[in-house]
């Protein structure tokens, strides 16, 4: 076989391969673009997890409504020096607009009279503030939500207050 004929024989499979590979690449790119326009991945890299046993969340960006007891991701307010403004947190909605939140003298947290958690572990040790500052009763205003992790060591609304509805990123689904 001459070198011209050999070159011609290899040229056809290369063209077919290039066309197929390009097509598959475009389809995968379109699928990824579609997926990431609706979802994002959230990672909790802390040693003590806010949502027990989970480090990775699928965050559904579309928010139709915010529901008590469900897990959501949101942008934080300024929590200096611990976190920058806009840091994404993932917590459970424990209180919704109109709910009464109470943190009592035993550091137990109640929503509408039902205990939902306990502990002010970080008040004095990390925040250098007396626990009394975080105790008391409040009624959640319009578009205000009380967010908590599911363990007593969660850095959540008991320390920095409510989350505004406009700051929610999406509903979070635990994966791993």
CNS distance restraints for C-alpha pairs under 8 A (distance, minus, plus):
assign (resid   1 and name CA) (resid   5 and name CA) 6.39 0.50 0.50
assign (resid   1 and name CA) (resid   6 and name CA) 6.62 0.50 0.50
assign (resid   2 and name CA) (resid   6 and name CA) 6.38 0.50 0.50
assign (resid   3 and name CA) (resid   7 and name CA) 6.09 0.50 0.50
assign (resid   4 and name CA) (resid   8 and name CA) 6.25 0.50 0.50
assign (resid   5 and name CA) (resid   9 and name CA) 6.27 0.50 0.50
assign (resid   6 and name CA) (resid  10 and name CA) 6.49 0.50 0.50
assign (resid   7 and name CA) (resid  11 and name CA) 6.14 0.50 0.50
assign (resid   8 and name CA) (resid  12 and name CA) 6.92 0.50 0.50
assign (resid   9 and name CA) (resid  13 and name CA) 7.67 0.50 0.50
assign (resid  10 and name CA) (resid  14 and name CA) 6.38 0.50 0.50
assign (resid  11 and name CA) (resid  15 and name CA) 6.26 0.50 0.50
assign (resid  12 and name CA) (resid  16 and name CA) 6.29 0.50 0.50
assign (resid  13 and name CA) (resid  17 and name CA) 5.94 0.50 0.50
assign (resid  14 and name CA) (resid  18 and name CA) 6.06 0.50 0.50
assign (resid  15 and name CA) (resid  19 and name CA) 6.18 0.50 0.50
assign (resid  16 and name CA) (resid  20 and name CA) 6.16 0.50 0.50
assign (resid  17 and name CA) (resid  21 and name CA) 5.89 0.50 0.50
assign (resid  18 and name CA) (resid  22 and name CA) 5.91 0.50 0.50
assign (resid  19 and name CA) (resid  23 and name CA) 6.13 0.50 0.50
assign (resid  20 and name CA) (resid  24 and name CA) 6.15 0.50 0.50
assign (resid  21 and name CA) (resid  25 and name CA) 6.04 0.50 0.50
assign (resid  22 and name CA) (resid  26 and name CA) 6.14 0.50 0.50
assign (resid  23 and name CA) (resid  27 and name CA) 6.25 0.50 0.50
assign (resid  24 and name CA) (resid  28 and name CA) 6.13 0.50 0.50
assign (resid  25 and name CA) (resid  29 and name CA) 6.03 0.50 0.50
assign (resid  26 and name CA) (resid  30 and name CA) 6.09 0.50 0.50
assign (resid  27 and name CA) (resid  31 and name CA) 6.18 0.50 0.50
assign (resid  28 and name CA) (resid  32 and name CA) 6.09 0.50 0.50
assign (resid  29 and name CA) (resid  33 and name CA) 6.05 0.50 0.50
assign (resid  30 and name CA) (resid  34 and name CA) 6.11 0.50 0.50
assign (resid  31 and name CA) (resid  35 and name CA) 6.03 0.50 0.50
assign (resid  32 and name CA) (resid  36 and name CA) 5.97 0.50 0.50
assign (resid  33 and name CA) (resid  37 and name CA) 6.02 0.50 0.50
assign (resid  34 and name CA) (resid  38 and name CA) 6.77 0.50 0.50
assign (resid  35 and name CA) (resid  39 and name CA) 5.91 0.50 0.50
assign (resid  36 and name CA) (resid  40 and name CA) 5.75 0.50 0.50
assign (resid  38 and name CA) (resid  60 and name CA) 6.15 0.50 0.50
assign (resid  38 and name CA) (resid  61 and name CA) 5.47 0.50 0.50
assign (resid  38 and name CA) (resid  62 and name CA) 6.77 0.50 0.50
assign (resid  39 and name CA) (resid  58 and name CA) 6.69 0.50 0.50
assign (resid  39 and name CA) (resid  59 and name CA) 5.42 0.50 0.50
assign (resid  39 and name CA) (resid  60 and name CA) 4.70 0.50 0.50
assign (resid  39 and name CA) (resid  61 and name CA) 5.51 0.50 0.50
assign (resid  40 and name CA) (resid  58 and name CA) 6.07 0.50 0.50
assign (resid  40 and name CA) (resid  59 and name CA) 5.14 0.50 0.50
assign (resid  40 and name CA) (resid  60 and name CA) 6.81 0.50 0.50
assign (resid  40 and name CA) (resid  61 and name CA) 7.32 0.50 0.50
assign (resid  41 and name CA) (resid  56 and name CA) 7.05 0.50 0.50
assign (resid  41 and name CA) (resid  57 and name CA) 5.79 0.50 0.50
assign (resid  41 and name CA) (resid  58 and name CA) 4.90 0.50 0.50
assign (resid  41 and name CA) (resid  59 and name CA) 5.83 0.50 0.50
assign (resid  42 and name CA) (resid  56 and name CA) 5.68 0.50 0.50
assign (resid  42 and name CA) (resid  57 and name CA) 4.88 0.50 0.50
assign (resid  42 and name CA) (resid  58 and name CA) 6.25 0.50 0.50
assign (resid  42 and name CA) (resid  59 and name CA) 6.47 0.50 0.50
assign (resid  43 and name CA) (resid  55 and name CA) 5.55 0.50 0.50
assign (resid  43 and name CA) (resid  56 and name CA) 4.62 0.50 0.50
assign (resid  43 and name CA) (resid  57 and name CA) 6.34 0.50 0.50
assign (resid  44 and name CA) (resid  49 and name CA) 6.88 0.50 0.50
assign (resid  44 and name CA) (resid  50 and name CA) 7.98 0.50 0.50
assign (resid  44 and name CA) (resid  54 and name CA) 7.69 0.50 0.50
assign (resid  44 and name CA) (resid  55 and name CA) 4.70 0.50 0.50
assign (resid  44 and name CA) (resid  56 and name CA) 6.34 0.50 0.50
assign (resid  45 and name CA) (resid  49 and name CA) 7.93 0.50 0.50
assign (resid  45 and name CA) (resid  55 and name CA) 6.62 0.50 0.50
assign (resid  48 and name CA) (resid 153 and name CA) 7.34 0.50 0.50
assign (resid  48 and name CA) (resid 154 and name CA) 7.88 0.50 0.50
assign (resid  49 and name CA) (resid  53 and name CA) 6.93 0.50 0.50
assign (resid  49 and name CA) (resid  54 and name CA) 6.95 0.50 0.50
assign (resid  49 and name CA) (resid  55 and name CA) 7.09 0.50 0.50
assign (resid  49 and name CA) (resid 154 and name CA) 7.49 0.50 0.50
assign (resid  50 and name CA) (resid  90 and name CA) 7.57 0.50 0.50
assign (resid  50 and name CA) (resid  91 and name CA) 6.84 0.50 0.50
assign (resid  50 and name CA) (resid 148 and name CA) 7.96 0.50 0.50
assign (resid  50 and name CA) (resid 149 and name CA) 4.55 0.50 0.50
assign (resid  50 and name CA) (resid 150 and name CA) 6.18 0.50 0.50
assign (resid  50 and name CA) (resid 151 and name CA) 6.53 0.50 0.50
assign (resid  50 and name CA) (resid 153 and name CA) 7.54 0.50 0.50
assign (resid  50 and name CA) (resid 154 and name CA) 5.13 0.50 0.50
assign (resid  50 and name CA) (resid 155 and name CA) 7.68 0.50 0.50
assign (resid  51 and name CA) (resid  55 and name CA) 7.98 0.50 0.50
assign (resid  51 and name CA) (resid  90 and name CA) 7.91 0.50 0.50
assign (resid  51 and name CA) (resid  91 and name CA) 6.92 0.50 0.50
assign (resid  51 and name CA) (resid 149 and name CA) 5.46 0.50 0.50
assign (resid  51 and name CA) (resid 150 and name CA) 5.43 0.50 0.50
assign (resid  51 and name CA) (resid 151 and name CA) 7.31 0.50 0.50
assign (resid  52 and name CA) (resid 150 and name CA) 6.48 0.50 0.50
assign (resid  52 and name CA) (resid 151 and name CA) 7.12 0.50 0.50
assign (resid  53 and name CA) (resid 176 and name CA) 7.49 0.50 0.50
assign (resid  54 and name CA) (resid 174 and name CA) 6.19 0.50 0.50
assign (resid  54 and name CA) (resid 175 and name CA) 6.96 0.50 0.50
assign (resid  54 and name CA) (resid 176 and name CA) 5.16 0.50 0.50
assign (resid  55 and name CA) (resid 174 and name CA) 7.73 0.50 0.50
assign (resid  55 and name CA) (resid 175 and name CA) 7.77 0.50 0.50
assign (resid  55 and name CA) (resid 176 and name CA) 5.85 0.50 0.50
assign (resid  56 and name CA) (resid 174 and name CA) 6.21 0.50 0.50
assign (resid  56 and name CA) (resid 175 and name CA) 5.55 0.50 0.50
assign (resid  56 and name CA) (resid 176 and name CA) 5.27 0.50 0.50
assign (resid  57 and name CA) (resid 172 and name CA) 5.82 0.50 0.50
assign (resid  57 and name CA) (resid 173 and name CA) 5.28 0.50 0.50
assign (resid  57 and name CA) (resid 174 and name CA) 4.45 0.50 0.50
assign (resid  57 and name CA) (resid 175 and name CA) 5.30 0.50 0.50
assign (resid  57 and name CA) (resid 176 and name CA) 7.29 0.50 0.50
assign (resid  58 and name CA) (resid 172 and name CA) 5.61 0.50 0.50
assign (resid  58 and name CA) (resid 173 and name CA) 5.07 0.50 0.50
assign (resid  58 and name CA) (resid 174 and name CA) 6.45 0.50 0.50
assign (resid  58 and name CA) (resid 175 and name CA) 6.69 0.50 0.50
assign (resid  59 and name CA) (resid  72 and name CA) 7.79 0.50 0.50
assign (resid  59 and name CA) (resid  73 and name CA) 7.17 0.50 0.50
assign (resid  59 and name CA) (resid 169 and name CA) 7.94 0.50 0.50
assign (resid  59 and name CA) (resid 170 and name CA) 5.72 0.50 0.50
assign (resid  59 and name CA) (resid 171 and name CA) 5.57 0.50 0.50
assign (resid  59 and name CA) (resid 172 and name CA) 4.31 0.50 0.50
assign (resid  59 and name CA) (resid 173 and name CA) 6.25 0.50 0.50
assign (resid  60 and name CA) (resid 170 and name CA) 5.17 0.50 0.50
assign (resid  60 and name CA) (resid 171 and name CA) 5.18 0.50 0.50
assign (resid  60 and name CA) (resid 172 and name CA) 6.17 0.50 0.50
assign (resid  60 and name CA) (resid 173 and name CA) 7.75 0.50 0.50
assign (resid  61 and name CA) (resid 169 and name CA) 6.01 0.50 0.50
assign (resid  61 and name CA) (resid 170 and name CA) 4.34 0.50 0.50
assign (resid  61 and name CA) (resid 171 and name CA) 6.75 0.50 0.50
assign (resid  62 and name CA) (resid 170 and name CA) 6.09 0.50 0.50
assign (resid  62 and name CA) (resid 171 and name CA) 7.65 0.50 0.50
assign (resid  63 and name CA) (resid 169 and name CA) 7.95 0.50 0.50
assign (resid  63 and name CA) (resid 170 and name CA) 5.78 0.50 0.50
assign (resid  63 and name CA) (resid 171 and name CA) 6.85 0.50 0.50
assign (resid  66 and name CA) (resid  70 and name CA) 7.97 0.50 0.50
assign (resid  67 and name CA) (resid  93 and name CA) 6.87 0.50 0.50
assign (resid  67 and name CA) (resid  96 and name CA) 7.90 0.50 0.50
assign (resid  68 and name CA) (resid  92 and name CA) 7.60 0.50 0.50
assign (resid  68 and name CA) (resid  93 and name CA) 4.94 0.50 0.50
assign (resid  68 and name CA) (resid  94 and name CA) 5.56 0.50 0.50
assign (resid  68 and name CA) (resid  95 and name CA) 6.46 0.50 0.50
assign (resid  68 and name CA) (resid  96 and name CA) 6.61 0.50 0.50
assign (resid  69 and name CA) (resid  92 and name CA) 5.88 0.50 0.50
assign (resid  69 and name CA) (resid  93 and name CA) 5.33 0.50 0.50
assign (resid  69 and name CA) (resid  94 and name CA) 5.80 0.50 0.50
assign (resid  70 and name CA) (resid  92 and name CA) 5.45 0.50 0.50
assign (resid  70 and name CA) (resid  93 and name CA) 5.86 0.50 0.50
assign (resid  70 and name CA) (resid 171 and name CA) 7.67 0.50 0.50
assign (resid  71 and name CA) (resid  90 and name CA) 6.82 0.50 0.50
assign (resid  71 and name CA) (resid  91 and name CA) 5.52 0.50 0.50
assign (resid  71 and name CA) (resid  92 and name CA) 4.30 0.50 0.50
assign (resid  71 and name CA) (resid  93 and name CA) 6.44 0.50 0.50
assign (resid  71 and name CA) (resid 171 and name CA) 6.08 0.50 0.50
assign (resid  71 and name CA) (resid 172 and name CA) 5.36 0.50 0.50
assign (resid  71 and name CA) (resid 173 and name CA) 7.04 0.50 0.50
assign (resid  72 and name CA) (resid  90 and name CA) 5.56 0.50 0.50
assign (resid  72 and name CA) (resid  91 and name CA) 5.77 0.50 0.50
assign (resid  72 and name CA) (resid  92 and name CA) 6.20 0.50 0.50
assign (resid  72 and name CA) (resid  93 and name CA) 7.22 0.50 0.50
assign (resid  72 and name CA) (resid 168 and name CA) 7.20 0.50 0.50
assign (resid  72 and name CA) (resid 169 and name CA) 7.50 0.50 0.50
assign (resid  72 and name CA) (resid 170 and name CA) 5.75 0.50 0.50
assign (resid  72 and name CA) (resid 171 and name CA) 4.30 0.50 0.50
assign (resid  72 and name CA) (resid 172 and name CA) 4.88 0.50 0.50
assign (resid  73 and name CA) (resid  88 and name CA) 6.38 0.50 0.50
assign (resid  73 and name CA) (resid  89 and name CA) 5.45 0.50 0.50
assign (resid  73 and name CA) (resid  90 and name CA) 4.22 0.50 0.50
assign (resid  73 and name CA) (resid  91 and name CA) 6.55 0.50 0.50
assign (resid  73 and name CA) (resid 168 and name CA) 6.06 0.50 0.50
assign (resid  73 and name CA) (resid 169 and name CA) 5.44 0.50 0.50
assign (resid  73 and name CA) (resid 170 and name CA) 5.53 0.50 0.50
assign (resid  73 and name CA) (resid 171 and name CA) 6.25 0.50 0.50
assign (resid  73 and name CA) (resid 172 and name CA) 6.14 0.50 0.50
assign (resid  74 and name CA) (resid  88 and name CA) 5.43 0.50 0.50
assign (resid  74 and name CA) (resid  89 and name CA) 5.56 0.50 0.50
assign (resid  74 and name CA) (resid  90 and name CA) 6.56 0.50 0.50
assign (resid  74 and name CA) (resid 163 and name CA) 7.91 0.50 0.50
assign (resid  74 and name CA) (resid 167 and name CA) 5.46 0.50 0.50
assign (resid  74 and name CA) (resid 168 and name CA) 4.04 0.50 0.50
assign (resid  74 and name CA) (resid 169 and name CA) 4.85 0.50 0.50
assign (resid  74 and name CA) (resid 170 and name CA) 7.05 0.50 0.50
assign (resid  75 and name CA) (resid  85 and name CA) 7.49 0.50 0.50
assign (resid  75 and name CA) (resid  86 and name CA) 4.59 0.50 0.50
assign (resid  75 and name CA) (resid  87 and name CA) 5.48 0.50 0.50
assign (resid  75 and name CA) (resid  88 and name CA) 4.66 0.50 0.50
assign (resid  75 and name CA) (resid  89 and name CA) 6.46 0.50 0.50
assign (resid  75 and name CA) (resid 167 and name CA) 5.29 0.50 0.50
assign (resid  75 and name CA) (resid 168 and name CA) 6.34 0.50 0.50
assign (resid  75 and name CA) (resid 169 and name CA) 6.86 0.50 0.50
assign (resid  76 and name CA) (resid  84 and name CA) 7.91 0.50 0.50
assign (resid  76 and name CA) (resid  85 and name CA) 5.68 0.50 0.50
assign (resid  76 and name CA) (resid  86 and name CA) 4.91 0.50 0.50
assign (resid  76 and name CA) (resid  87 and name CA) 5.38 0.50 0.50
assign (resid  76 and name CA) (resid  88 and name CA) 6.21 0.50 0.50
assign (resid  76 and name CA) (resid  89 and name CA) 6.77 0.50 0.50
assign (resid  76 and name CA) (resid 163 and name CA) 7.67 0.50 0.50
assign (resid  76 and name CA) (resid 167 and name CA) 7.38 0.50 0.50
assign (resid  77 and name CA) (resid  84 and name CA) 7.92 0.50 0.50
assign (resid  77 and name CA) (resid  85 and name CA) 5.02 0.50 0.50
assign (resid  77 and name CA) (resid  86 and name CA) 6.32 0.50 0.50
assign (resid  77 and name CA) (resid  87 and name CA) 7.99 0.50 0.50
assign (resid  78 and name CA) (resid  83 and name CA) 7.06 0.50 0.50
assign (resid  78 and name CA) (resid  84 and name CA) 5.89 0.50 0.50
assign (resid  78 and name CA) (resid  85 and name CA) 4.18 0.50 0.50
assign (resid  78 and name CA) (resid  86 and name CA) 7.42 0.50 0.50
assign (resid  79 and name CA) (resid  83 and name CA) 5.06 0.50 0.50
assign (resid  79 and name CA) (resid  84 and name CA) 6.17 0.50 0.50
assign (resid  79 and name CA) (resid  85 and name CA) 6.49 0.50 0.50
assign (resid  79 and name CA) (resid 160 and name CA) 7.65 0.50 0.50
assign (resid  80 and name CA) (resid  84 and name CA) 6.06 0.50 0.50
assign (resid  80 and name CA) (resid  85 and name CA) 7.75 0.50 0.50
assign (resid  83 and name CA) (resid  87 and name CA) 6.49 0.50 0.50
assign (resid  90 and name CA) (resid 149 and name CA) 7.99 0.50 0.50
assign (resid  90 and name CA) (resid 172 and name CA) 7.33 0.50 0.50
assign (resid  91 and name CA) (resid 147 and name CA) 5.70 0.50 0.50
assign (resid  91 and name CA) (resid 148 and name CA) 5.35 0.50 0.50
assign (resid  91 and name CA) (resid 149 and name CA) 5.10 0.50 0.50
assign (resid  91 and name CA) (resid 156 and name CA) 7.77 0.50 0.50
assign (resid  92 and name CA) (resid 147 and name CA) 5.44 0.50 0.50
assign (resid  92 and name CA) (resid 148 and name CA) 5.31 0.50 0.50
assign (resid  92 and name CA) (resid 149 and name CA) 5.98 0.50 0.50
assign (resid  92 and name CA) (resid 150 and name CA) 7.57 0.50 0.50
assign (resid  93 and name CA) (resid 145 and name CA) 6.62 0.50 0.50
assign (resid  93 and name CA) (resid 146 and name CA) 5.95 0.50 0.50
assign (resid  93 and name CA) (resid 147 and name CA) 4.75 0.50 0.50
assign (resid  93 and name CA) (resid 148 and name CA) 6.63 0.50 0.50
assign (resid  94 and name CA) (resid 111 and name CA) 7.27 0.50 0.50
assign (resid  94 and name CA) (resid 116 and name CA) 7.44 0.50 0.50
assign (resid  94 and name CA) (resid 145 and name CA) 7.58 0.50 0.50
assign (resid  94 and name CA) (resid 146 and name CA) 5.55 0.50 0.50
assign (resid  94 and name CA) (resid 147 and name CA) 5.67 0.50 0.50
assign (resid  94 and name CA) (resid 148 and name CA) 6.47 0.50 0.50
assign (resid  95 and name CA) (resid  99 and name CA) 5.91 0.50 0.50
assign (resid  95 and name CA) (resid 100 and name CA) 7.88 0.50 0.50
assign (resid  95 and name CA) (resid 101 and name CA) 7.36 0.50 0.50
assign (resid  95 and name CA) (resid 111 and name CA) 6.34 0.50 0.50
assign (resid  95 and name CA) (resid 140 and name CA) 7.59 0.50 0.50
assign (resid  95 and name CA) (resid 145 and name CA) 5.51 0.50 0.50
assign (resid  95 and name CA) (resid 146 and name CA) 4.52 0.50 0.50
assign (resid  95 and name CA) (resid 147 and name CA) 6.97 0.50 0.50
assign (resid  96 and name CA) (resid 140 and name CA) 6.73 0.50 0.50
assign (resid  96 and name CA) (resid 143 and name CA) 7.87 0.50 0.50
assign (resid  96 and name CA) (resid 144 and name CA) 6.54 0.50 0.50
assign (resid  96 and name CA) (resid 145 and name CA) 4.90 0.50 0.50
assign (resid  96 and name CA) (resid 146 and name CA) 6.54 0.50 0.50
assign (resid  97 and name CA) (resid 139 and name CA) 7.78 0.50 0.50
assign (resid  97 and name CA) (resid 140 and name CA) 4.87 0.50 0.50
assign (resid  97 and name CA) (resid 141 and name CA) 5.31 0.50 0.50
assign (resid  97 and name CA) (resid 142 and name CA) 5.27 0.50 0.50
assign (resid  97 and name CA) (resid 143 and name CA) 6.00 0.50 0.50
assign (resid  97 and name CA) (resid 144 and name CA) 5.51 0.50 0.50
assign (resid  97 and name CA) (resid 145 and name CA) 6.33 0.50 0.50
assign (resid  98 and name CA) (resid 139 and name CA) 5.93 0.50 0.50
assign (resid  98 and name CA) (resid 140 and name CA) 5.07 0.50 0.50
assign (resid  98 and name CA) (resid 141 and name CA) 6.08 0.50 0.50
assign (resid  98 and name CA) (resid 142 and name CA) 7.26 0.50 0.50
assign (resid  99 and name CA) (resid 111 and name CA) 6.54 0.50 0.50
assign (resid  99 and name CA) (resid 112 and name CA) 5.95 0.50 0.50
assign (resid  99 and name CA) (resid 139 and name CA) 5.60 0.50 0.50
assign (resid  99 and name CA) (resid 140 and name CA) 5.50 0.50 0.50
assign (resid 100 and name CA) (resid 110 and name CA) 7.94 0.50 0.50
assign (resid 100 and name CA) (resid 111 and name CA) 5.67 0.50 0.50
assign (resid 100 and name CA) (resid 112 and name CA) 5.00 0.50 0.50
assign (resid 100 and name CA) (resid 113 and name CA) 7.74 0.50 0.50
assign (resid 100 and name CA) (resid 137 and name CA) 6.91 0.50 0.50
assign (resid 100 and name CA) (resid 138 and name CA) 5.71 0.50 0.50
assign (resid 100 and name CA) (resid 139 and name CA) 4.40 0.50 0.50
assign (resid 100 and name CA) (resid 140 and name CA) 6.43 0.50 0.50
assign (resid 101 and name CA) (resid 109 and name CA) 7.23 0.50 0.50
assign (resid 101 and name CA) (resid 110 and name CA) 5.70 0.50 0.50
assign (resid 101 and name CA) (resid 111 and name CA) 4.76 0.50 0.50
assign (resid 101 and name CA) (resid 112 and name CA) 6.45 0.50 0.50
assign (resid 101 and name CA) (resid 137 and name CA) 5.50 0.50 0.50
assign (resid 101 and name CA) (resid 138 and name CA) 5.30 0.50 0.50
assign (resid 101 and name CA) (resid 139 and name CA) 6.17 0.50 0.50
assign (resid 101 and name CA) (resid 140 and name CA) 7.40 0.50 0.50
assign (resid 102 and name CA) (resid 108 and name CA) 7.93 0.50 0.50
assign (resid 102 and name CA) (resid 109 and name CA) 5.69 0.50 0.50
assign (resid 102 and name CA) (resid 110 and name CA) 5.05 0.50 0.50
assign (resid 102 and name CA) (resid 111 and name CA) 6.58 0.50 0.50
assign (resid 102 and name CA) (resid 113 and name CA) 7.82 0.50 0.50
assign (resid 102 and name CA) (resid 135 and name CA) 7.22 0.50 0.50
assign (resid 102 and name CA) (resid 136 and name CA) 5.57 0.50 0.50
assign (resid 102 and name CA) (resid 137 and name CA) 4.25 0.50 0.50
assign (resid 102 and name CA) (resid 138 and name CA) 6.58 0.50 0.50
assign (resid 103 and name CA) (resid 107 and name CA) 5.76 0.50 0.50
assign (resid 103 and name CA) (resid 108 and name CA) 5.52 0.50 0.50
assign (resid 103 and name CA) (resid 109 and name CA) 4.54 0.50 0.50
assign (resid 103 and name CA) (resid 110 and name CA) 6.42 0.50 0.50
assign (resid 103 and name CA) (resid 134 and name CA) 7.14 0.50 0.50
assign (resid 103 and name CA) (resid 135 and name CA) 4.70 0.50 0.50
assign (resid 103 and name CA) (resid 136 and name CA) 5.30 0.50 0.50
assign (resid 103 and name CA) (resid 137 and name CA) 6.50 0.50 0.50
assign (resid 103 and name CA) (resid 158 and name CA) 7.80 0.50 0.50
assign (resid 104 and name CA) (resid 108 and name CA) 5.50 0.50 0.50
assign (resid 104 and name CA) (resid 109 and name CA) 6.71 0.50 0.50
assign (resid 104 and name CA) (resid 135 and name CA) 5.78 0.50 0.50
assign (resid 104 and name CA) (resid 136 and name CA) 6.31 0.50 0.50
assign (resid 105 and name CA) (resid 132 and name CA) 7.90 0.50 0.50
assign (resid 105 and name CA) (resid 135 and name CA) 6.83 0.50 0.50
assign (resid 106 and name CA) (resid 119 and name CA) 7.98 0.50 0.50
assign (resid 107 and name CA) (resid 118 and name CA) 5.59 0.50 0.50
assign (resid 107 and name CA) (resid 119 and name CA) 5.03 0.50 0.50
assign (resid 107 and name CA) (resid 120 and name CA) 6.07 0.50 0.50
assign (resid 107 and name CA) (resid 135 and name CA) 7.27 0.50 0.50
assign (resid 108 and name CA) (resid 115 and name CA) 6.80 0.50 0.50
assign (resid 108 and name CA) (resid 116 and name CA) 7.88 0.50 0.50
assign (resid 108 and name CA) (resid 117 and name CA) 5.98 0.50 0.50
assign (resid 108 and name CA) (resid 118 and name CA) 4.09 0.50 0.50
assign (resid 108 and name CA) (resid 119 and name CA) 6.19 0.50 0.50
assign (resid 109 and name CA) (resid 115 and name CA) 5.63 0.50 0.50
assign (resid 109 and name CA) (resid 116 and name CA) 5.75 0.50 0.50
assign (resid 109 and name CA) (resid 117 and name CA) 5.08 0.50 0.50
assign (resid 109 and name CA) (resid 118 and name CA) 5.43 0.50 0.50
assign (resid 109 and name CA) (resid 119 and name CA) 7.85 0.50 0.50
assign (resid 110 and name CA) (resid 114 and name CA) 5.01 0.50 0.50
assign (resid 110 and name CA) (resid 115 and name CA) 4.18 0.50 0.50
assign (resid 110 and name CA) (resid 116 and name CA) 5.56 0.50 0.50
assign (resid 110 and name CA) (resid 117 and name CA) 7.19 0.50 0.50
assign (resid 111 and name CA) (resid 115 and name CA) 6.45 0.50 0.50
assign (resid 111 and name CA) (resid 116 and name CA) 6.66 0.50 0.50
assign (resid 117 and name CA) (resid 150 and name CA) 7.76 0.50 0.50
assign (resid 117 and name CA) (resid 151 and name CA) 7.56 0.50 0.50
assign (resid 117 and name CA) (resid 152 and name CA) 6.79 0.50 0.50
assign (resid 118 and name CA) (resid 152 and name CA) 5.95 0.50 0.50
assign (resid 119 and name CA) (resid 152 and name CA) 5.49 0.50 0.50
assign (resid 119 and name CA) (resid 153 and name CA) 7.61 0.50 0.50
assign (resid 120 and name CA) (resid 131 and name CA) 6.86 0.50 0.50
assign (resid 120 and name CA) (resid 152 and name CA) 7.60 0.50 0.50
assign (resid 120 and name CA) (resid 158 and name CA) 7.47 0.50 0.50
assign (resid 120 and name CA) (resid 159 and name CA) 7.89 0.50 0.50
assign (resid 121 and name CA) (resid 125 and name CA) 7.28 0.50 0.50
assign (resid 121 and name CA) (resid 152 and name CA) 7.27 0.50 0.50
assign (resid 121 and name CA) (resid 153 and name CA) 6.30 0.50 0.50
assign (resid 122 and name CA) (resid 126 and name CA) 5.07 0.50 0.50
assign (resid 122 and name CA) (resid 127 and name CA) 6.05 0.50 0.50
assign (resid 122 and name CA) (resid 153 and name CA) 7.79 0.50 0.50
assign (resid 122 and name CA) (resid 155 and name CA) 7.63 0.50 0.50
assign (resid 123 and name CA) (resid 127 and name CA) 5.11 0.50 0.50
assign (resid 123 and name CA) (resid 128 and name CA) 6.22 0.50 0.50
assign (resid 123 and name CA) (resid 129 and name CA) 5.44 0.50 0.50
assign (resid 123 and name CA) (resid 130 and name CA) 6.29 0.50 0.50
assign (resid 123 and name CA) (resid 131 and name CA) 5.58 0.50 0.50
assign (resid 123 and name CA) (resid 134 and name CA) 7.80 0.50 0.50
assign (resid 123 and name CA) (resid 159 and name CA) 7.31 0.50 0.50
assign (resid 124 and name CA) (resid 128 and name CA) 4.42 0.50 0.50
assign (resid 124 and name CA) (resid 129 and name CA) 4.89 0.50 0.50
assign (resid 124 and name CA) (resid 130 and name CA) 5.65 0.50 0.50
assign (resid 124 and name CA) (resid 131 and name CA) 6.64 0.50 0.50
assign (resid 129 and name CA) (resid 133 and name CA) 7.20 0.50 0.50
assign (resid 130 and name CA) (resid 134 and name CA) 7.93 0.50 0.50
assign (resid 131 and name CA) (resid 135 and name CA) 6.74 0.50 0.50
assign (resid 134 and name CA) (resid 158 and name CA) 6.63 0.50 0.50
assign (resid 134 and name CA) (resid 159 and name CA) 6.49 0.50 0.50
assign (resid 140 and name CA) (resid 144 and name CA) 5.74 0.50 0.50
assign (resid 140 and name CA) (resid 145 and name CA) 6.93 0.50 0.50
assign (resid 140 and name CA) (resid 146 and name CA) 7.85 0.50 0.50
assign (resid 140 and name CA) (resid 162 and name CA) 7.93 0.50 0.50
assign (resid 143 and name CA) (resid 164 and name CA) 5.65 0.50 0.50
assign (resid 143 and name CA) (resid 165 and name CA) 5.00 0.50 0.50
assign (resid 143 and name CA) (resid 166 and name CA) 7.96 0.50 0.50
assign (resid 144 and name CA) (resid 162 and name CA) 5.75 0.50 0.50
assign (resid 144 and name CA) (resid 163 and name CA) 5.61 0.50 0.50
assign (resid 144 and name CA) (resid 164 and name CA) 4.90 0.50 0.50
assign (resid 144 and name CA) (resid 165 and name CA) 6.24 0.50 0.50
assign (resid 145 and name CA) (resid 162 and name CA) 5.24 0.50 0.50
assign (resid 145 and name CA) (resid 163 and name CA) 5.11 0.50 0.50
assign (resid 145 and name CA) (resid 164 and name CA) 6.46 0.50 0.50
assign (resid 145 and name CA) (resid 165 and name CA) 7.19 0.50 0.50
assign (resid 146 and name CA) (resid 157 and name CA) 5.73 0.50 0.50
assign (resid 146 and name CA) (resid 161 and name CA) 7.10 0.50 0.50
assign (resid 146 and name CA) (resid 162 and name CA) 5.03 0.50 0.50
assign (resid 146 and name CA) (resid 163 and name CA) 6.55 0.50 0.50
assign (resid 147 and name CA) (resid 156 and name CA) 6.16 0.50 0.50
assign (resid 147 and name CA) (resid 157 and name CA) 5.30 0.50 0.50
assign (resid 147 and name CA) (resid 162 and name CA) 6.96 0.50 0.50
assign (resid 147 and name CA) (resid 163 and name CA) 7.19 0.50 0.50
assign (resid 148 and name CA) (resid 154 and name CA) 6.92 0.50 0.50
assign (resid 148 and name CA) (resid 155 and name CA) 7.77 0.50 0.50
assign (resid 148 and name CA) (resid 156 and name CA) 5.16 0.50 0.50
assign (resid 148 and name CA) (resid 157 and name CA) 6.10 0.50 0.50
assign (resid 148 and name CA) (resid 158 and name CA) 7.69 0.50 0.50
assign (resid 149 and name CA) (resid 154 and name CA) 5.17 0.50 0.50
assign (resid 149 and name CA) (resid 155 and name CA) 7.55 0.50 0.50
assign (resid 149 and name CA) (resid 156 and name CA) 6.71 0.50 0.50
assign (resid 150 and name CA) (resid 154 and name CA) 7.20 0.50 0.50
assign (resid 155 and name CA) (resid 159 and name CA) 6.80 0.50 0.50
assign (resid 156 and name CA) (resid 160 and name CA) 6.52 0.50 0.50
assign (resid 156 and name CA) (resid 161 and name CA) 7.69 0.50 0.50
assign (resid 157 and name CA) (resid 161 and name CA) 4.37 0.50 0.50
assign (resid 157 and name CA) (resid 162 and name CA) 5.67 0.50 0.50
assign (resid 157 and name CA) (resid 163 and name CA) 7.83 0.50 0.50
assign (resid 163 and name CA) (resid 167 and name CA) 6.80 0.50 0.50
assign (resid 163 and name CA) (resid 168 and name CA) 7.95 0.50 0.50
assign (resid 164 and name CA) (resid 168 and name CA) 7.47 0.50 0.50
